[in-house]
């Protein structure tokens, strides 16, 4: 068992910081992408905020368990974070024809959401260990 000063509270705060920064950057990206011609669905800002924040906070709890109780927890965290980020691209490159609210998606949807997955994934992988100290 690795001795560490990491607490669940520190990890969750780090996840909240990374998630909030990611939500802000992702919302800024949606404005930029919309200005360049991608179709931004109505109410997208709230969906982006929630889906940028919650998975990263859940990830911070996973980081806590890995870093606190496994000798190579940080390395495993990086592998898990990259794997989940890559898995999150499945709906980006194979989007459903409509969103749950019935909004029809067009060919610009992957351009809109792809960078958002990179932003959130990178902030989770790097930011949670960084701000969890």
Secondary structure, DSSP 8 states (H G I E B T S, - for coil): -------HHHHHHHHHHHHHHHHHHHHHHHHHHHHTT----TTHHHHHHHHHHHHHHHHHHHHHHHHHH-TTHHHHHHHHHHHHHHHTTHHHHS--SB-TT--B--TTHHHHHHHHHHHHHHIIIIIHHHHT-
